[in-house]
Amino acid sequence: MRKIYRRFCLLEQELLELLYPPRCPFCDRLVRKKQWICPDCRLTISYIKEPLCKKCGKPVFDTRVEYCRDCRKKPHKYTQGKAVWTYEEKVKKSVYRFKYQNKREYARCYAKEMADRYGDWICRMGIQLIVPIPLHKSRRRKRGYNQAEILAKELSNYLHIPMNTKLLVRVKNTKPQKLLNDAERKNNLKKAFKTTENIVQLKYILHVDDIYTTGSTLDAAAQALLDAGAHKVYACCISIGQDK
């Protein structure tokens, strides 16, 4: 059954590449098949590298510290997080086009980079299921799609780990987190998520999202899964800010 699923994923990827030729998500120019990022852009975007926070994966400036300032100040509900790039100008513009300008094809590149950099880590953590951070139904209707769901689907295809978009739902139409301070963010997300199953059968789950800021959204989503019986929840994002 797993071989059939893997073959189906490969066929789906080939069809998508035929219908939507790959474009560099940072300059939007066409690139050769399986190149994904043009050479010029690859030299100018900042990949996450050591030293980094052992909890959220954010770059830190002091090699003597294990955690960034945010993670030292507050405990998180998720076990550990990773991100591919720091949230700098090129990445910021790319993610904006992905979210708000219907550049859904960028997800293939983002997911490929996630799989290449963190596929081994995801396997070591024993991840059984990928769950995208859901949008509220009114926001999804307005935007037309959930970018985290598209990203999670592509990552599922690369790693051959099933994805579930029904397990977790957003029941509260929260304000945009970027407009709020830390206390407001936490309050904004209270009871924002719920699971559709009373008991989550799979114990090791990976959340996928586009941007990590303070982790409040991931914490709220992870808490809902933990309350329903998950043992550990991990996270992987496209980009993350730097320690301040």
MARKE-556491 format. One line per 5 residues: for each residue x, y, z of N, C-alpha, C. Coordinates in pm, 1 decimal, m for minus. Layout:
BEGIN
X,Y,Z,X,Y,Z,X,Y,Z | ...
% end
This chain:
BEGIN
82.2,m120.3,0.0,0.0,0.0,0.0,86.4,126.4,0.0 | 194.8,120.9,78.7,283.9,237.3,86.3,352.6,262.0,m48.5 | 386.8,152.4,m120.9,449.6,166.8,m252.0,353.7,230.6,m351.8 | 227.0,193.1,m344.1,125.7,251.7,m433.4,110.2,400.1,m405.1 | 106.9,435.6,m275.9,94.0,576.6,m237.6,214.2,656.9,m286.8
333.9,599.4,m273.6,456.1,667.0,m317.3,455.3,688.5,m468.8 | 410.4,586.5,m541.7,404.0,598.5,m687.6,302.6,704.4,m729.1 | 189.4,706.9,m659.1,87.7,808.3,m687.3,143.6,948.5,m664.5 | 219.0,968.2,m556.4,278.8,1098.6,m525.6,374.1,1142.7,m636.6 | 455.4,1048.7,m686.4,550.8,1081.3,m792.1,480.7,1119.9,m921.4
374.6,1046.8,m955.2,297.9,1078.7,m1075.4,231.2,1215.4,m1063.3 | 182.2,1244.3,m943.5,117.7,1374.0,m919.6,218.7,1487.6,m936.4 | 339.5,1468.9,m884.6,443.1,1570.9,m897.5,480.4,1593.6,m1044.1 | 493.5,1486.6,m1118.6,529.3,1499.4,m1260.5,421.6,1574.3,m1338.1 | 296.3,1547.8,m1307.8,185.9,1615.9,m1374.6,185.3,1764.3,m1341.7
208.1,1797.1,m1215.5,211.7,1937.5,m1174.1,324.7,2012.9,m1243.0 | 440.2,1949.7,m1254.3,553.9,2013.8,m1319.5,527.8,2036.4,m1467.6 | 449.7,1946.6,m1527.4,414.3,1961.4,m1668.5,316.0,2076.3,m1688.1 | 216.6,2085.2,m1599.5,114.1,2188.9,m1611.8,164.6,2325.1,m1565.4 | 247.3,2324.1,m1461.1,298.0,2449.1,m1403.8,450.3,2442.8,m1395.9
521.1,2483.3,m1501.2,668.0,2479.7,m1500.0,723.1,2554.6,m1379.0 | 827.7,2501.9,m1318.6,878.4,2563.9,m1195.7,932.4,2705.5,m1217.3 | 903.4,2791.7,m1122.3,956.1,2927.8,m1119.9,1031.2,2947.8,m989.1 | 1136.4,3023.4,m995.1,1208.3,3057.9,m872.7,1113.4,3138.3,m783.6 | 1091.5,3096.8,m660.2,996.9,3168.1,m574.3,1047.4,3303.9,m526.1
1172.5,3335.8,m556.0,1228.0,3461.8,m506.9,1235.5,3570.5,m613.9 | 1251.5,3530.2,m740.6,1250.5,3629.5,m849.1,1140.6,3601.2,m951.0 | 1075.1,3486.4,m936.4,961.1,3444.6,m1019.0,999.3,3415.6,m1164.3 | 1126.8,3396.6,m1191.9,1166.8,3359.2,m1327.9,1158.9,3208.0,m1345.0 | 1130.9,3165.0,m1469.5,1129.3,3022.0,m1498.1,1267.9,2962.4,m1474.4
1270.7,2844.3,m1415.3,1397.0,2775.5,m1391.5,1389.2,2635.5,m1450.9 | 1504.2,2573.5,m1467.4,1506.4,2438.9,m1520.9,1440.0,2340.9,m1424.9 | 1386.4,2234.0,m1481.8,1320.5,2132.1,m1400.5,1413.3,2083.1,m1290.6 | 1360.2,2081.0,m1169.7,1429.4,2034.1,m1049.3,1541.3,2127.0,m1002.8 | 1553.6,2244.4,m1066.3,1649.1,2342.2,m1015.3,1585.6,2421.6,m902.4
1458.2,2459.0,m918.6,1373.1,2521.6,m818.8,1410.9,2664.8,m785.4 | 1535.6,2691.1,m749.9,1579.4,2826.6,m715.1,1691.2,2866.0,m810.9 | 1679.9,2985.8,m869.0,1783.2,3027.9,m963.2,1915.2,3050.9,m888.8 | 2028.0,3031.7,m953.3,2158.2,3042.7,m885.3,2180.7,3177.6,m818.4 | 2135.8,3285.5,m881.5,2155.7,3418.5,m823.4,2082.0,3432.6,m690.8
1956.7,3387.7,m688.0,1878.1,3399.6,m565.5,1931.0,3308.5,m454.8 | 1976.9,3191.2,m493.3,2028.3,3098.4,m392.0,2147.1,3157.3,m316.7 | 2220.4,3244.2,m383.0,2335.9,3307.9,m319.1,2296.5,3422.2,m225.4 | 2175.2,3474.8,m242.1,2137.3,3594.9,m166.5,2034.8,3570.5,m56.9 | 1980.3,3449.4,m46.4,1885.4,3419.6,61.7,1960.6,3351.5,176.2
1913.7,3375.4,296.7,1984.8,3326.8,415.6,1920.3,3200.4,471.1 | 1990.2,3089.0,455.2,1944.5,2963.2,512.5,1972.1,2962.4,663.0 | 1886.0,2894.3,735.6,1906.5,2879.9,879.6,2030.5,2792.2,904.5 | 2115.8,2839.1,991.1,2234.4,2760.5,1025.2,2272.5,2785.7,1170.1 | 2355.8,2700.9,1222.8,2402.9,2713.5,1361.1,2481.2,2843.7,1379.1
2476.7,2899.8,1502.5,2401.9,2852.4,1619.3,2254.0,2891.2,1611.7 | 2170.2,2805.2,1663.1,2027.0,2832.4,1661.6,1960.7,2782.7,1789.0 | 1842.8,2834.4,1814.0,1765.8,2798.2,1933.2,1728.2,2650.4,1926.6 | 1749.5,2578.7,2035.2,1722.5,2435.2,2037.8,1572.9,2404.8,2043.1 | 1492.4,2507.2,2065.9,1347.4,2486.4,2073.0,1279.0,2525.3,1942.2
1287.6,2652.1,1904.1,1213.0,2700.3,1787.3,1293.6,2696.5,1658.3 | 1427.0,2685.3,1669.8,1511.3,2682.6,1550.8,1552.5,2819.0,1500.4 | 1528.3,2922.7,1578.1,1563.5,3059.4,1538.9,1714.3,3082.0,1553.5 | 1777.3,3150.0,1457.2,1920.7,3179.7,1472.0,1947.4,3266.0,1595.5 | 2052.6,3232.4,1668.8,2093.9,3312.3,1784.2,2236.8,3360.6,1759.3
2275.5,3465.4,1830.2,2405.8,3526.9,1805.3,2513.5,3482.7,1903.9 | 2471.8,3419.7,2011.7,2565.9,3377.6,2115.0,2573.0,3224.4,2117.0 | 2687.2,3169.7,2086.3,2701.9,3024.0,2081.1,2690.3,2959.7,2219.9 | 2694.2,3040.8,2324.3,2688.6,2985.9,2459.0,2546.3,2962.4,2507.5 | 2446.7,3017.3,2438.3,2307.8,3001.0,2482.4,2238.9,2891.6,2401.3
2147.9,2819.4,2465.6,2075.7,2711.8,2398.2,1943.3,2760.2,2340.2 | 1885.7,2865.3,2400.8,1753.2,2909.8,2359.0,1751.9,3059.8,2329.6 | 1665.9,3098.4,2234.9,1650.6,3240.9,2204.1,1577.6,3310.7,2318.0 | 1570.0,3443.4,2311.6,1507.4,3519.2,2420.2,1360.7,3483.2,2436.9 | 1289.6,3467.6,2325.8,1147.3,3432.6,2333.7,1127.2,3299.2,2404.5
1206.1,3200.1,2367.2,1189.0,3066.8,2425.4,1237.8,3059.5,2569.5 | 1327.9,3148.7,2607.5,1370.0,3155.3,2748.9,1262.0,3219.0,2834.6 | 1180.7,3305.9,2773.8,1077.9,3377.5,2849.3,951.7,3295.2,2870.2 | 919.0,3209.7,2774.6,792.4,3135.9,2786.2,808.5,2992.8,2737.1 | 741.7,2898.4,2805.3,745.3,2759.4,2759.8,655.4,2740.5,2637.2
688.0,2645.1,2553.9,607.5,2617.1,2435.8,539.9,2480.9,2448.5 | 428.6,2467.7,2381.1,354.0,2341.5,2382.3,409.8,2241.2,2281.4 | 464.7,2291.3,2172.2,525.1,2200.3,2074.7,663.4,2157.3,2125.6 | 711.9,2044.9,2076.6,838.0,1989.5,2126.0,959.7,2057.7,2065.6 | 959.2,2075.6,1934.9,1072.3,2139.5,1867.7,1028.1,2189.1,1730.4
1091.4,2297.0,1683.7,1057.1,2352.8,1553.8,1179.6,2375.0,1466.5 | 1157.0,2376.1,1335.2,1261.8,2402.9,1237.8,1208.5,2500.9,1133.8 | 1300.0,2573.6,1068.2,1263.3,2662.0,958.3,1375.7,2659.8,855.7 | 1343.4,2695.6,731.9,1441.0,2687.4,623.6,1522.0,2815.5,609.9 | 1453.0,2932.4,605.0,1521.4,3059.4,581.5,1487.6,3161.5,688.7
1577.0,3257.2,707.0,1544.8,3369.9,794.6,1451.0,3464.7,720.2 | 1370.5,3533.7,795.7,1264.8,3618.2,739.1,1322.5,3752.2,695.6 | 1392.6,3750.1,583.2,1450.8,3871.3,526.4,1373.1,3911.7,402.1 | 1414.6,4021.9,338.8,1332.0,4086.2,236.5,1289.1,3993.1,122.8 | 1382.8,3920.6,63.0,1346.6,3832.8,m49.3,1250.6,3723.2,m6.8
1275.6,3665.9,108.3,1189.0,3560.4,159.3,1052.1,3618.1,194.4 | 1052.3,3734.2,256.3,927.3,3800.6,294.0,838.6,3824.0,172.0 | 896.7,3876.2,63.4,819.7,3903.1,m58.1,771.9,3773.5,m123.3 | 854.7,3671.8,m119.4,817.8,3543.1,m176.2,698.1,3483.1,m103.2 | 703.6,3481.4,27.5,594.1,3425.4,106.8,466.5,3507.4,87.1
481.3,3638.3,73.3,363.9,3723.1,49.9,294.8,3683.6,m81.2 | 373.7,3663.4,m186.3,314.2,3622.2,m314.9,249.2,3484.5,m302.8 | 312.0,3396.8,m229.6,258.5,3262.8,m207.0,123.0,3268.4,m136.1 | 111.7,3355.6,m36.6,m9.6,3363.0,44.1,m122.1,3443.5,m21.5 | m85.3,3555.5,m83.0,m188.9,3650.8,m124.2,m200.2,3673.1,m274.8
m106.2,3621.1,m353.8,m110.3,3643.8,m498.6,m118.0,3513.6,m576.8 | m166.9,3411.7,m510.6,m198.7,3284.8,m575.9,m77.5,3213.8,m637.9 | 40.6,3236.7,m582.5,159.9,3167.9,m632.8,173.4,3032.6,m562.5 | 73.6,2948.7,m583.8,70.3,2820.0,m514.8,184.2,2727.8,m556.9 | 234.1,2747.4,m680.0,340.7,2659.5,m728.4,470.3,2673.4,m648.3
484.7,2783.6,m574.0,603.6,2800.9,m490.4,614.8,2690.2,m385.1 | 501.6,2632.0,m348.6,500.9,2530.3,m242.8,590.6,2412.8,m276.0 | 604.4,2380.7,m405.3,689.4,2267.7,m443.2,835.0,2293.8,m405.2 | 880.6,2416.0,m429.7,1018.1,2451.4,m393.8,1035.4,2455.9,m242.5 | 942.4,2523.0,m174.5,951.9,2532.1,m28.0,957.7,2393.2,34.8
868.7,2304.0,m10.1,861.8,2169.8,47.5,986.9,2088.8,14.3 | 1039.3,2107.2,m107.3,1161.9,2036.1,m144.9,1278.0,2077.6,m54.4 | 1288.6,2207.6,m26.0,1394.6,2254.8,62.6,1374.5,2201.2,204.6 | 1249.0,2197.3,250.5,1220.0,2140.3,382.3,1261.5,1993.5,388.1 | 1223.0,1919.0,284.6,1253.1,1775.6,281.9,1403.8,1750.5,276.4
1475.2,1828.8,196.1,1620.3,1810.5,184.1,1692.1,1841.3,314.8 | 1648.9,1947.0,381.7,1719.1,1991.7,502.5,1674.6,1916.8,628.3 | 1546.2,1883.7,636.0,1492.7,1830.1,761.1,1424.1,1694.5,748.2 | 1432.4,1633.2,630.3,1369.6,1502.4,612.1,1421.5,1398.1,709.1 | 1552.9,1395.2,729.2,1612.0,1298.3,822.8,1565.3,1325.5,965.0
1562.5,1452.7,1002.5,1516.1,1490.2,1136.6,1370.6,1448.9,1156.4 | 1286.1,1473.5,1057.7,1144.3,1437.1,1065.8,1128.7,1286.3,1084.7 | 1207.9,1209.2,1013.1,1202.9,1062.9,1027.6,1251.0,1019.1,1165.6 | 1358.6,1082.1,1215.8,1410.3,1047.0,1349.1,1309.8,1076.3,1458.5 | 1230.1,1181.4,1440.1,1129.1,1215.4,1540.4,1008.5,1122.1,1535.1
1006.8,1035.0,1436.4,899.1,936.6,1426.4,766.7,994.1,1380.5 | 771.4,1100.3,1301.8,648.1,1167.2,1258.2,558.4,1070.4,1181.6 | 433.2,1064.1,1223.5,335.2,974.1,1162.0,233.2,1048.6,1076.2 | 222.5,1179.1,1099.0,118.0,1255.4,1030.3,160.6,1401.5,1018.8 | 132.3,1460.3,902.3,156.3,1603.3,881.2,23.0,1676.7,887.0
17.3,1780.9,968.6,m106.8,1857.7,985.3,m77.7,2005.7,960.3 | m133.7,2065.2,855.3,m112.5,2208.2,831.5,m189.9,2292.6,932.7 | m137.4,2410.3,962.7,m211.1,2503.4,1047.8,m333.4,2550.7,969.0 | m454.3,2528.1,1020.5,m573.9,2561.6,943.1,m609.2,2710.3,947.5 | m677.2,2755.2,843.0,m737.3,2888.4,839.2,m882.3,2878.2,884.6
m935.0,2988.1,938.2,m1079.0,2992.6,965.5,m1152.4,2988.5,832.5 | m1268.6,2928.4,829.8,m1341.1,2908.6,703.7,m1371.7,3039.4,631.5 | m1394.2,3148.0,705.3,m1424.0,3275.7,639.7,m1298.8,3332.6,571.8 | m1183.5,3315.9,635.7,m1058.9,3366.1,575.1,m1017.4,3279.1,457.3 | m1040.0,3150.5,468.7,m1009.1,3061.6,356.1,m1098.7,3093.4,236.8
m1225.2,3120.7,263.5,m1318.4,3154.3,155.9,m1275.5,3282.7,85.4 | m1229.4,3378.8,161.2,m1186.4,3506.3,104.3,m1058.3,3490.2,22.5 | m961.5,3413.1,75.3,m832.9,3394.8,7.5,m841.4,3291.9,m104.6 | m927.3,3193.7,m87.7,m943.4,3090.5,m189.6,m865.7,2963.9,m162.9 | m773.3,2966.9,m69.3,m691.9,2849.4,m37.2,m617.4,2873.8,93.2
m570.0,2764.9,151.5,m485.6,2771.9,270.5,m342.7,2738.1,229.5 | m253.7,2835.0,234.8,m116.4,2814.4,188.2,m44.6,2705.5,267.5 | m75.1,2693.1,397.0,m11.0,2589.8,478.8,m54.0,2450.0,433.9 | m178.2,2437.9,390.7,m228.2,2308.9,342.3,m158.4,2267.2,212.9 | m138.7,2362.8,122.5,m69.8,2333.5,m3.3,74.6,2292.9,23.9
139.3,2364.1,114.9,276.9,2332.4,152.9,285.9,2193.5,216.2 | 192.6,2163.0,306.3,191.8,2033.4,374.0,170.0,1919.1,274.9 | 85.4,1942.5,175.3,59.8,1840.3,74.2,186.4,1808.7,m4.3 | 261.7,1913.0,m42.1,385.9,1891.1,m115.5,489.0,1819.6,m29.1 | 498.2,1856.3,97.8,593.1,1790.0,187.9,554.3,1643.9,207.3
425.9,1618.2,216.8,375.7,1481.6,227.0,417.1,1399.5,105.9 | 409.7,1459.9,m11.7,449.4,1390.4,m134.1,598.4,1354.7,m134.3 | 680.7,1448.8,m87.5,825.3,1424.8,m86.8,866.0,1319.4,15.9 | 803.8,1323.8,134.2,846.6,1236.2,242.9,763.0,1109.6,254.9 | 653.2,1103.2,179.6,564.0,986.9,182.9,508.0,963.2,323.3
476.0,1075.0,388.7,408.8,1072.3,518.7,268.9,1128.2,497.4 | 165.2,1060.6,543.6,29.7,1109.6,517.0,2.6,1246.4,578.8 | m87.5,1319.9,515.6,m130.3,1450.9,562.8,m278.5,1444.4,596.1 | m319.9,1518.6,696.9,m462.1,1523.6,733.4,m503.8,1670.1,749.2 | m600.2,1712.8,668.7,m648.1,1851.2,676.0,m778.1,1862.1,754.9
m830.8,1749.4,802.4,m959.5,1748.6,871.6,m946.0,1734.3,1022.6 | m829.3,1687.5,1067.0,m811.9,1657.2,1209.1,m821.5,1781.7,1296.7 | m766.5,1892.6,1249.4,m762.1,2016.3,1328.1,m836.3,2125.9,1253.1 | m924.3,2196.6,1322.1,m999.4,2306.1,1259.9,m983.2,2433.3,1342.7 | m994.0,2545.2,1272.8,m986.5,2675.7,1339.3,m1128.9,2724.2,1360.3
m1171.0,2729.4,1484.0,m1310.5,2762.5,1514.4,m1328.8,2909.5,1551.5 | m1219.5,2979.0,1570.6,m1224.1,3119.7,1607.6,m1154.2,3202.1,1500.8 | m1224.0,3301.8,1447.7,m1165.9,3387.5,1344.9,m1080.7,3494.2,1412.6 | m955.2,3461.6,1435.9,m865.9,3547.4,1512.6,m817.2,3666.7,1430.7 | m772.7,3768.6,1501.8,m710.4,3884.0,1436.4,m572.2,3843.7,1386.5
m519.0,3911.0,1283.3,m382.2,3881.1,1238.1,m281.6,3898.6,1351.3 | m199.7,3796.9,1375.9,m106.2,3798.7,1487.4,m4.0,3911.0,1478.3 | 32.9,3950.7,1356.7,136.6,4052.1,1339.4,94.1,4188.9,1392.4 | m36.4,4207.3,1415.2,m86.6,4335.6,1464.8,m89.4,4343.0,1616.8 | m52.6,4233.6,1685.6,m70.6,4224.6,1830.2,61.0,4208.3,1904.4
59.4,4247.3,2033.6,176.4,4221.5,2117.0,167.0,4079.3,2174.0 | 267.3,4039.2,2253.8,273.0,3900.4,2301.6,150.0,3860.9,2382.2 | 107.9,3947.0,2474.8,m7.5,3914.7,2558.9,m135.2,3906.2,2475.0 | m150.9,3998.7,2382.3,m268.8,3998.5,2295.3,m271.1,3876.3,2205.2 | m153.2,3833.1,2157.5,m145.2,3714.9,2072.0,m193.7,3590.6,2145.6
m149.3,3576.9,2268.9,m188.1,3459.8,2346.7,m338.2,3458.3,2370.7 | m394.3,3571.9,2408.3,m537.6,3581.3,2434.2,m618.5,3563.4,2306.3 | m564.6,3615.4,2196.5,m630.6,3607.8,2066.4,m652.6,3463.2,2022.3 | m561.5,3374.0,2064.3,m565.0,3235.4,2016.9,m627.1,3136.7,2116.0 | m679.6,3188.8,2228.3,m743.8,3099.7,2324.9,m863.1,3029.3,2260.3
m861.4,2897.0,2268.1,m969.2,2813.4,2213.4,m993.1,2840.7,2065.1 | m886.2,2876.4,1993.4,m899.6,2904.5,1850.3,m905.5,2776.9,1767.7 | m847.8,2666.8,1821.3,m842.2,2540.7,1746.5,m911.7,2429.5,1824.5 | m964.4,2334.6,1750.7,m1016.5,2213.6,1813.7,m996.8,2096.5,1717.9 | m988.5,1977.4,1774.6,m975.4,1857.7,1692.3,m1113.7,1802.7,1659.6
m1123.0,1733.1,1549.0,m1250.2,1673.0,1508.3,m1263.9,1531.0,1561.3 | m1160.3,1483.9,1630.6,m1163.8,1351.7,1692.7,m1136.5,1367.2,1841.3 | m1211.5,1294.3,1923.4,m1191.9,1302.2,2067.7,m1057.6,1244.2,2109.3 | m1012.1,1143.1,2037.3,m883.6,1080.8,2067.1,m801.2,1074.9,1938.3 | m685.5,1135.8,1940.5,m595.2,1132.1,1825.3,m516.0,1002.0,1831.6
m531.4,917.6,1730.8,m467.2,786.2,1731.8,m316.5,794.1,1707.1 | m273.7,886.4,1619.9,m131.3,898.0,1588.0,m63.8,991.1,1688.2 | 49.4,951.3,1738.9,107.6,1018.3,1855.4,212.9,1123.4,1822.7 | 277.0,1113.5,1705.4,384.8,1206.2,1671.5,346.5,1283.4,1544.9 | 320.1,1410.8,1561.7,259.0,1491.7,1455.6,347.4,1611.4,1421.9
351.9,1644.3,1294.3,428.3,1759.7,1246.6,333.2,1866.8,1194.7 | 339.7,1983.9,1256.5,267.2,2100.2,1205.0,350.1,2166.5,1095.4 | 284.6,2217.0,991.8,350.9,2289.8,884.9,284.1,2426.1,870.4 | 366.6,2530.7,860.1,313.7,2666.2,842.4,415.0,2748.0,762.9 | 378.6,2871.1,729.1,467.1,2952.8,646.1,568.7,3032.7,728.2
522.2,3108.7,827.3,610.7,3198.3,902.3,600.2,3171.3,1051.7 | 713.5,3166.8,1118.2,717.3,3156.9,1263.9,758.0,3292.3,1320.2 | 676.2,3344.1,1411.8,711.2,3470.5,1478.1,742.3,3443.6,1625.7 | 637.5,3434.9,1707.8,660.7,3406.6,1850.3,622.6,3264.1,1887.9 | 557.1,3192.5,1798.3,515.6,3055.5,1827.9,378.0,3043.4,1890.7
306.8,3154.9,1907.1,175.4,3151.3,1972.7,74.4,3066.7,1895.0 | 74.9,3079.9,1762.7,m18.5,3001.4,1681.2,12.9,2852.9,1691.0 | 141.6,2818.0,1679.8,181.4,2677.3,1690.2,148.8,2620.5,1828.5 | 167.7,2700.0,1931.8,136.1,2654.3,2066.6,m12.5,2621.9,2081.1 | m97.1,2711.3,2030.3,m241.7,2690.1,2042.2,m285.9,2566.7,1964.4
m229.5,2549.8,1843.8,m263.6,2433.5,1762.3,m211.3,2305.0,1826.1 | m88.1,2309.9,1875.9,m28.8,2192.1,1939.8,m106.4,2152.2,2064.8 | m150.9,2251.2,2141.5,m225.8,2222.0,2263.9,m353.7,2144.6,2234.4 | m421.4,2182.1,2126.2,m544.5,2111.7,2088.5,m516.2,1965.3,2057.3 | m405.2,1938.7,1988.7,m368.7,1800.8,1956.1,m324.6,1723.8,2080.4
m248.9,1789.2,2167.0,m204.7,1723.9,2290.6,m323.3,1690.2,2380.4 | m419.0,1780.2,2387.0,m539.5,1756.2,2467.9,m618.3,1636.5,2415.5 | m605.1,1610.9,2285.7,m678.6,1499.9,2224.3,m598.9,1369.5,2223.4 | m478.7,1372.1,2280.8,m405.7,1247.1,2296.3,m273.7,1234.1,2223.7 | m234.7,1333.8,2143.0,m103.0,1327.1,2078.9,5.2,1331.8,2186.7
117.2,1263.0,2162.9,226.1,1262.7,2260.6,320.3,1381.0,2240.5 | 359.0,1404.8,2114.3,450.1,1515.2,2083.8,410.2,1579.7,1951.5 | 424.0,1711.1,1946.9,393.8,1786.2,1825.7,517.6,1866.4,1787.3 | 561.1,1852.9,1663.2,676.5,1924.8,1610.8,628.2,2026.0,1506.9 | 719.8,2109.0,1458.2,680.2,2211.6,1362.4,790.8,2235.2,1259.7
749.2,2267.3,1138.4,842.8,2306.2,1034.1,781.6,2419.7,952.8 | 857.3,2528.2,936.2,806.9,2647.2,868.8,901.3,2688.8,755.8 | 849.5,2772.3,668.4,931.8,2824.6,559.5,1038.3,2919.1,615.3 | 995.3,3010.4,702.5,1088.9,3114.0,748.2,1064.5,3149.6,894.5 | 1164.8,3212.4,951.7,1159.5,3251.2,1093.8,1246.0,3375.3,1112.1
1210.5,3457.3,1211.0,1289.7,3575.7,1240.3,1417.5,3540.2,1314.1 | 1499.9,3640.8,1340.2,1622.6,3619.1,1414.6,1605.4,3663.3,1558.1 | 1687.7,3608.1,1646.8,1683.6,3645.6,1786.1,1718.4,3793.0,1800.9 | 1651.6,3860.7,1893.1,1677.4,4004.8,1913.5,1751.8,4026.6,2044.2
% end
